[in-house]
Amino acid sequence: MSVPFFENYGWIPEVVSVNPDFADCVKDPLLLKSIPKDIPVHIVKALPKNLTSKFGLGSIALRSLYYYRKKVNQLLKDKHFDLIYFSTTQFPILILGAYWRKKYGVPYVIDMQDPWHSEYYQAKPKNERPPKYWFSYRLNKFLEPIAMNSVSGLISVSQSYLDTLVLRYPHLISIPKKVITFGFFKADFDLIKENSDLFNITHHQEQGTYNFTYIGRGGIDMVDSLKLLFTAFKKGLTENADIFNKIRFNFIGTSYASKGKGIQSIMPIADEIGISRYVHEQTDRIAFYKSIDRLLKSDHLLIIGSNDAQYTASKIFPYILANKPLLALFNPKSSAGQIIKNCNAGTVFSLESEQNTLIKQIYEYLFSAVTGQLKKLETDWLIFEAYSAENLTKSQVKLFNQIIAK
């Protein structure tokens, strides 16, 4: 989303990316259409997963590390670059920044879109930890200092991510740092309109039902939000069955696992509370533009937030641009919840509110949504404009300029 605007502010980008044929992620051919054709995109290979998985290594970052090193070495030898910018959650790649800075003297910036090395799951029982947690925890703990010891600047979607890193690596206090969230990119919605033939499949919906749609990951850190939502819904089934029977909850793309291998994290909560017939969970992720299409075709949008104060949801901008009624549950310290409130784009419930009061409020919200009594909030598009991709690119560039001026 930033790439089309860098040149407006004096920076000419070149992109290095792994060949999507080597990745597990859902392929989305429309993504490249949003990048100006004159911007060079260098594609690197990766080791085949069917080979490395025999040794328990499936990560695209580890499989492509050697090829990134080789390609960028070539680029840095052939021409001058002022800065290397890492914008990825495939964290092992980031250690190459320290190598390139030492070898070629090029400063690098890391965009922390998620926590890298995290202690969040350390206190959790083994059955609540992600797959291969033992290995990933130790790998992250080893690799993160390599990248952070030489980094020239940090961008993050959350202030708490930066605070954690400064606490862990005190020298970072003196480098340029800035909280810059993902922006919204109106062109994404234009691309969907221009390619409507790719999205002409009608989504199945029971007649007379109201669909609440959430697109994004699940996980143990979202159990608190889910239990509140489902408990409020069950209260509705008990007290107003004729109304609440019309509600359906759809959770899409809840696992990072490859297609068909995801483990459900939403349905066990629905089963526990006894409302599973009203809940659908699809663990397989869907393409970015297909996800926007699903938001546009839903009656009502839902964002399930983490109980982790550091969590922020990059998905909130497509949700807001879809301009549908929006219900969100967040830790009160989450920046995502604050953005929705600031723009008056949806109703945000705080996970730290008194539980019975919160259940009652969610119950009333669901009741109003189905009975037509819910007042649609008018988004403040003037405030929202501050989060445009172009405006946020300007903030990125300001930090880049600080670094190369040193």
Secondary structure, 3 states (H helix, E strand, C coil): CCHHHHHHHCCCCCEEEECHHHCCCCCCHHHHHHCCCCCCEEEECCCCHHHHHHHCCCCHHHHHHHHHHHHHHHHHHHCCCCCEEECCCCHHHHHHHHHHHHHHCCCEEEEECCCCCCCCCCCCCHHHCCCCHHHHHHHHHHHHHHHHCCCCEEEECCHHHHHHHHHHCHHHHHCCEEECCCCECHHHHHHHHHCHHHHCCCCCCCCCCEEEEEECCCCHHHHHHHHHHHHHHHHHHHHCHHHHCCEEEEEECCCCCCCCCCCCCCHHHHHHHCCHHHEEEECCCCCHHHHHHHHHCCCEEEEECCCCCCCCCCCHHHHHHCCCCEEEEECCCCHHHHHHHHCCCCEEEECCCCHHHHHHHHHHHHHHHHHCCCCCCCCCHHHHHHHEHHHHHHHHHHHHHHHHCC
